[in-house]
Amino acid sequence: MANPDLSPAFHDSAEAEARQLLAHQGARGLQGAIDMLMQQFQVLQTRAQIMLTITTLALTITGFSGPKIAAAGVFARASMALGILLVLISTLLILGGSLRIQWVTRFKAADDHALITSILRYRNRKTRLFFAEICFLVAGLACYVASVIAYFIMGEP
């Protein structure tokens, strides 16, 4: 059984997280909170760029080896087609989601707490979208690998 003391505790809401974030920044206050959030957005951006590189590689390799693998049979064709489709969906989500920029300076609110809360909500939406992007990419790559395995098993026609 897992030790509950080792489990991370999370905030119930963006409002609670904003309160704690502003309180822990001390004298740096709003600027410190924004700096921390900017670092978090940078992490999401960097990871999305890495994922975009992976999707590009998968789609490029398919262009070279796809016809040969697809000739191995119906399963190889179907799994490759599904894999390409899922990788493409991931690519489109990455381009339209994680890599889409919304400048933090465009956010406005009545006070510091409300400002940080709205930025945290935006970050949380981006994080959820990032998870969906990963899921589509992993599923697509799994289908693609299944088609390659089918090619190895069935061989060339």
C-alpha positions in Angstrom: 0.0 0.0 0.0 1.3 3.5 -0.9 2.4 5.8 1.9 0.0 8.8 1.8 2.8 11.0 3.2 4.8 10.5 0.0 1.9 11.4 -2.3 2.0 14.9 -3.6 -0.7 17.3 -2.5 -2.3 19.5 -5.1 -4.4 22.6 -4.9 -8.1 22.2 -5.3 -8.4 25.3 -7.5 -6.4 27.8 -9.5 -7.5 30.4 -6.9 -5.9 28.5 -4.0 -2.7 28.0 -6.1 -2.6 31.7 -6.9 -2.9 32.6 -3.2 -0.1 30.3 -2.3 2.1 31.3 -5.2 1.8 35.0 -4.3 2.4 34.3 -0.6 5.5 32.3 -1.3 7.0 34.9 -3.5 7.4 37.3 -0.6 8.9 40.6 -1.6 9.0 39.6 -5.3 5.2 39.2 -5.2 3.5 39.5 -8.5 6.8 39.6 -10.5 8.1 36.4 -8.8 4.8 34.6 -9.5 4.9 35.7 -13.2 8.5 34.7 -13.5 7.7 31.2 -12.2 4.7 30.8 -14.5 6.8 31.9 -17.4 9.3 29.1 -16.6 6.4 26.7 -16.6 5.2 27.9 -20.0 8.7 27.5 -21.3 8.7 23.8 -20.2 5.4 23.2 -22.0 6.8 25.0 -25.1 10.0 23.0 -25.1 8.3 19.7 -24.7 5.8 20.5 -27.5 8.7 21.3 -29.8 10.3 17.9 -29.0 7.0 16.2 -29.7 6.7 18.1 -33.0 10.1 16.8 -34.0 9.0 13.3 -33.2 5.8 13.7 -35.3 7.8 15.1 -38.2 10.2 12.2 -38.1 7.3 9.7 -38.0 5.6 11.3 -41.0 8.9 11.6 -42.9 9.9 8.0 -42.3 6.5 6.8 -43.4 7.0 8.6 -46.7 10.1 6.6 -47.4 9.2 3.2 -46.0 5.4 3.3 -45.9 4.6 1.8 -49.3 6.9 -1.2 -48.6 5.4 -1.8 -45.1 1.8 -1.4 -46.4 2.5 -4.1 -49.0 2.9 -6.6 -46.2 -0.9 -7.0 -45.8 -4.2 -5.6 -44.6 -3.1 -5.3 -40.9 0.1 -3.5 -41.8 -1.8 -1.0 -44.1 -4.6 -0.4 -41.6 -2.3 0.1 -38.6 0.0 2.3 -40.6 -3.0 4.4 -41.8 -4.4 4.7 -38.3 -0.9 5.5 -36.9 -0.4 8.3 -39.5 -3.8 9.7 -38.8 -3.2 9.8 -35.0 0.3 11.3 -35.4 -1.2 13.9 -37.7 -4.0 14.8 -35.2 -1.2 15.1 -32.5 0.7 17.4 -34.9 -2.3 19.6 -35.5 -3.1 19.8 -31.8 0.5 20.7 -31.0 0.6 23.5 -33.7 -2.8 24.8 -32.7 -2.5 24.3 -29.0 0.8 24.0 -27.1 2.8 26.0 -29.6 0.1 28.7 -30.0 1.2 31.8 -28.1 -0.8 33.9 -25.8 1.3 36.5 -24.2 1.1 36.7 -20.4 1.2 40.5 -20.7 -2.2 40.4 -22.4 -3.9 39.0 -19.3 -5.7 41.6 -17.2 -7.6 41.5 -14.0 -8.7 43.7 -11.1 -5.9 42.6 -8.7 -2.8 40.5 -8.5 -4.6 37.4 -7.2 -7.2 37.5 -10.1 -4.4 38.0 -12.6 -2.4 35.0 -11.4 -5.6 33.0 -11.2 -6.4 33.6 -14.8 -2.9 32.8 -15.9 -3.0 29.6 -13.9 -6.3 28.6 -15.5 -4.7 29.2 -19.0 -1.7 27.1 -18.0 -3.9 24.3 -16.7 -5.8 24.3 -20.0 -2.6 24.1 -21.9 -1.4 21.3 -19.7 -4.5 19.3 -20.3 -4.2 19.9 -24.1 -0.5 18.8 -23.9 -1.7 15.5 -22.3 -4.1 14.9 -25.2 -1.3 15.7 -27.7 0.9 13.1 -26.0 -1.9 10.5 -26.0 -2.5 10.9 -29.7 1.2 10.8 -30.5 1.8 7.7 -28.4 -1.2 5.9 -29.9 -0.1 6.9 -33.4 3.5 5.7 -32.8 2.1 2.4 -31.3 0.0 1.8 -34.4 3.0 2.6 -36.6 5.2 0.2 -34.7 2.5 -2.5 -35.1 2.6 -2.0 -38.8 6.4 -2.4 -38.8 6.2 -5.5 -36.7 3.6 -6.9 -39.1 6.0 -6.2 -42.0 8.8 -8.0 -40.2 6.5 -11.0 -39.5 4.9 -11.2 -43.0 7.9 -10.1 -45.0 7.7 -8.7 -48.5 5.0 -10.0 -50.8 
